[in-house]
Amino acid sequence: MTFHAITDMHLASSLATGDDAARWRSPRWHRPAPEPSGDLTELRPLPADGLDPHGVEQIIFRRRSTRNYDTGVEIPFDAFSTLLDRSTRGVASDVLTPGAPLTDLYLIVHAVEGLTPGVYLHHPQRGAVELLRAGTFRAQASRIAAGQQYAGDAHVNLYYLAHLPSITGRYGDRGYRLAQLEGALHAGKLHLGTHALGLGAVGSTSFDDEVVDFFSPHAAGKDYMFVTVFGRRRRKG
Ligand SMILES: Cc1cc2nc3c(=O)[nH]c(=O)nc-3n(C[C@H](O)[C@H](O)[C@H](O)COP(=O)(O)O)c2cc1C
């Protein structure tokens, strides 16, 4: 089956020639960092030598999705910090700007040691998370992730949101692809990172508009690009 809206959009935002591509990627945008207005908690990432000694290739082989989470425990704050810090440093690219991501990371924190449960915004340039709304939102997390239980059980839900009007203003219609690609690459890195730290993750489908409503008013005007949830696996039996 072909979803024609998808192939039409893909064609409409494709570049025909090398010159078109060069012109398109020439104005790299250094997006200004959002200003925090709530309480900030400084992250405490682990040093590189505290991480998995087996190397990234082994981690790629071991990577699986995790849908069963242990709701009886919290995950360590340094593991949480490391995942946010390492996964948002950017990737080698001729158009994305390292240190100035296009996507904002909204978090639903259920069970992280020393962190009040609630909704947070990650500030990568400050190495901190900002508390937007304190509370326990397991039922809402499950609901917006298309009613799937694992989102309510996971220790953290990470939503990548983007303000598309300002991105397409710089990069044209193709800016949408760029924001989606960045969110997915950051989430992919985070997924590998969870394995390095003895945790697990899964990407999810979510209800786009309900996601934005849930994170609003802060996220009003932004769009949902990608989500991954992560935490400590529940042992069988
Ligand atoms: C964009 C995206 C959306 C996904 N949505 C769901 C979902 O709604 N429910 C689910 O159980 N898994 C979801 N997944 C996870 C995939 O089902 C999973 O990656 C796939 O089955 C491969 O399994 P593996 O990750 O264990 O290798 C999603 C993955 C991605 C990348």
PDBQT file of the ligand as one rigid body, heavy atoms in Angstrom, charges set to zero:
ROOT
HETATM    1  C1  LIG A 301       9.183   5.710  15.219  1.00  0.00    +0.000 C 
HETATM    2  C2  LIG A 301       9.015   4.471  16.030  1.00  0.00    +0.000 A 
HETATM    3  C3  LIG A 301       7.775   4.178  16.569  1.00  0.00    +0.000 A 
HETATM    4  C4  LIG A 301       7.580   3.021  17.327  1.00  0.00    +0.000 A 
HETATM    5  N1  LIG A 301       6.356   2.802  17.893  1.00  0.00    +0.000 NA
HETATM    6  C5  LIG A 301       6.181   1.729  18.713  1.00  0.00    +0.000 A 
HETATM    7  C6  LIG A 301       4.949   1.533  19.389  1.00  0.00    +0.000 A 
HETATM    8  O1  LIG A 301       4.034   2.327  19.272  1.00  0.00    +0.000 OA
HETATM    9  N2  LIG A 301       4.831   0.442  20.195  1.00  0.00    +0.000 N 
HETATM   10  C7  LIG A 301       5.841  -0.464  20.368  1.00  0.00    +0.000 A 
HETATM   11  O2  LIG A 301       5.658  -1.441  21.107  1.00  0.00    +0.000 OA
HETATM   12  N3  LIG A 301       7.047  -0.299  19.736  1.00  0.00    +0.000 NA
HETATM   13  C8  LIG A 301       7.240   0.787  18.938  1.00  0.00    +0.000 A 
HETATM   14  N4  LIG A 301       8.458   0.985  18.329  1.00  0.00    +0.000 N 
HETATM   15  C9  LIG A 301       9.559   0.043  18.542  1.00  0.00    +0.000 C 
HETATM   16  C10 LIG A 301       9.667  -0.945  17.391  1.00  0.00    +0.000 C 
HETATM   17  O3  LIG A 301       8.530  -1.773  17.389  1.00  0.00    +0.000 OA
HETATM   18  C11 LIG A 301      10.941  -1.787  17.549  1.00  0.00    +0.000 C 
HETATM   19  O4  LIG A 301      12.049  -0.959  17.431  1.00  0.00    +0.000 OA
HETATM   20  C12 LIG A 301      10.989  -2.912  16.511  1.00  0.00    +0.000 C 
HETATM   21  O5  LIG A 301      10.007  -3.848  16.823  1.00  0.00    +0.000 OA
HETATM   22  C13 LIG A 301      12.347  -3.612  16.459  1.00  0.00    +0.000 C 
HETATM   23  O6  LIG A 301      12.599  -4.291  17.659  1.00  0.00    +0.000 OA
HETATM   24  P1  LIG A 301      13.957  -4.077  18.452  1.00  0.00    +0.000 P 
HETATM   25  O7  LIG A 301      14.052  -2.595  18.786  1.00  0.00    +0.000 OA
HETATM   26  O8  LIG A 301      13.834  -4.939  19.696  1.00  0.00    +0.000 OA
HETATM   27  O9  LIG A 301      15.115  -4.475  17.582  1.00  0.00    +0.000 OA
HETATM   28  C14 LIG A 301       8.667   2.130  17.557  1.00  0.00    +0.000 A 
HETATM   29  C15 LIG A 301       9.920   2.422  17.002  1.00  0.00    +0.000 A 
HETATM   30  C16 LIG A 301      10.097   3.582  16.270  1.00  0.00    +0.000 A 
HETATM   31  C17 LIG A 301      11.476   3.872  15.714  1.00  0.00    +0.000 C 
ENDROOT
TORSDOF 0
